[in-house]
């Protein structure tokens, strides 16, 4: 089954939300719908980015999963941007 990942640039946290709660919630949102392969937090140019890697049958289903992750993440923090990519060979390409 193909691997996809959603990357979400995070802005301000919602009031009362601990920073450590956001990544597990994003991964759990994906796990509601599919198998999560990995999740990670990166800081790129001073901006936090959540990365959730998961499996999906095709791009359409992957987009639905990514939308769910984005929706749940948005209840905890301000999502500034998001991208969906697919693993093709050894590279991540726009899905």
Helices and strands as residue ranges (DSSP letters): E 3-13, H 20-31, E 36-44, E 47-55, H 59-74, E 77-88, E 91-94
